[in-house]
């Protein structure tokens, strides 16, 4: 039996180019958010009702006092046992697709408790679309992956930092890559790999990438 | 690039200096990271810690405009620690050649400087020759007049302490970079250098890159898999446009632009045909006459005769010593000399230095034709900030052009791969390709000149045979002319080529008018029967296993994927690095990449040296062709933080051109402008943003102009992150959002603290309304003495809080 799909995000290969952020908007036909420059490359400043994916930019000084600049292409993790479904209206406003494992919010989520959905998500992903009232987030490009295509963000990545495939294969690759990276980055690890379908491999402490990176 | 994108993965050590490759050439990092997977060390040297630094193994800071000092220190380190690849250096470079005994260097100047005319008499930079005219050699490298001894002496002045005090790089970081990259000077190691506009946009641009050349020649890193000097060229088809003479001082194929000093083709040929007495040198430049004659044949098929040099006498020529760069063009426009402008696919009011001067100059035009896909600050200069439109007398025409994806044609990537593309979609409205626009204008001109006019001959003789049978402009037809064709039936050896057949390679071009060729380096991109090799898309065939993919597109010259590849083998033709054998002499022929010339390896009968584009066949550690000197030397930028150059009494390059208009103010070592500024582009925008600022998803990611400053400077000036500030130079000022970051840091240079700042040049006043304006309002009108590329990367500014 198939174990569904997964996405690997290897941050050691991410250059923060934001091709994925733009590809997400393009495929999902989402409007641009009106932003201003606030002193960071991270823009839009956070996920919102019309932004399912952003690259988070986190900078600081490491133990050696040299700067670091970490990039994290943030998106719904498509949990193996999604807690957000508990917030769903009658259990059918959010769909957990059996074949792929993708979690999809339908327009019916307009009736759902947004505060609760956000509260219950360890990664603080769901957002409310101000115009429709529906809850929004990444769909794992459900319309693409059920038609033989890979997610738009994965396709756009110039450095192979993102990979999409059968979960069993991805889990194997996660293990291989973490072992390899540990030689250079002793702190390298996969985040919540057993519980999520979008698995990040980090090379430094999770708090050096953002606030809700790890459950 | 000497090599190509895919080849970067084979490198053991990648030095990225003068480039933000991860941001500005994102795809390059696919290959950089593959090299890293294989254990390569990636070094980034840059005034800022960027997205490139974040993915590199190490990053070293340097003050903008001090690359030669940094790299000069590396040359010194390589030589004094015996890290150079001695056998290779002796065999394949001019290290052994003897220089004129009068050659010397003193206090920042090489011998022969003419202070009055600010140029060099190069007599003492010549090689010593024997009675047969051959360059004298000393293979022991001991002769004090040999190149190696001069090189050693020249760069011994770049000790760690001095370099560090110029660049601001801590000595331990210098040693780390030098020793890591210096470790590639072995047969089984390859080090590559990636650079971009961070090297080109300086008053010492060409010498920056020369210094890379010296390092790579000392380490034997040229002509090999995983090595080379790789200029990263980008989406605007920079490689292709340079190949096709975008710059004023070239004709297509890097043939120098003729001047009035060569009134006839014969005179021109005397200038460009290179000669040598070294029978081991292929001296490819000996063929330049054939390329020039064929070029004229392609330009003037209708009226070019043997008597007028196949049309050479029609061809416009520079005045003797004339410098006709864009900066000078703007200067002349500002003076009122230039009255009309065709501006094609450019946004000079934002992209050229000292934009206030450019914008003032544009207002003096009588007419302007602008060809572009969107409106921009240049097409609409007449309604720019501070301009009274009602008083504008310039008549402006805007011709809508197709975007690159809306037209068929070739695009040359950084690795010299000419790739043919189809039109992906139909252009909107009346937009047509730039080629079509130029062709229609030229065709109309011909019609008008047929009715009469001053000296109509060159116009009527010019080639406009670019239409297909339906009468439409046809890019492939132009490409065939560029490739070259036989003008009449021609027998070469025992093969007879029919009139009209494509010339299947530049070795067959003739100087007697029998061949026409629009650009010799592209010759071979069509087969004899007209098959377009640029269309090839075979990504399976890879005989060497090194990712050369010889049946994917066409790589000039002659589908060679790595130039100077004969330097990767020993004198018997055996690969020096058996792990990555690029080329091998087997059973009397070359196997692997397309060899640089068919001649056998050095030890065989008729064997030749690898550096075929050099007259003597040797890699030029000593390069007398440039204006500043045969070796590189550190000079400060036109505007810097110091009154003196730590290296010598010569503060700035002695041979650069100075502009003296009332809008060309310069402020060196000024208390008013204390911060060195460097400018750059971000991933999200393209050049001046003229295309990308209309794209909402990109604007949301990078909405407004920002200036990056260190936490220390922010503290000193009381500036908060995200606060709008004023950035001002001697020439202009603008508002930008302060980005206070740990990624920039102050330098300790020349005994004082120097605050480096930086900003992008991706913005302009036209759109979006609140995005800011061009960083080029700040930059000075000055450029490199050889290429006239402007100094965008090092000048002085101040950053101020806005008045409440």
Interface residues (C-beta under 8 A of the other chain):
Chain A: X12 X13 X14 X15 X16 X17 X18 X19 X21 X22 X25 X26 X31 X32 X33 X34 X35 X36 X37 X38 X39 X40 X41 X43 X44 X59 X60 X61 X66 X67 X68 X69 X70 X71 X158 X159 X160 X180
Chain B: X22 X23 X26 X27 X29 X30 X33 X37 X49 X50 X51 X52 X53 X54 X55 X59 X682 X683 X684 X696 X697 X698 X699 X700 X701 X702 X703 X704 X705 X706 X721 X722 X723 X737 X738 X739 X740 X741 X742 X743 X770
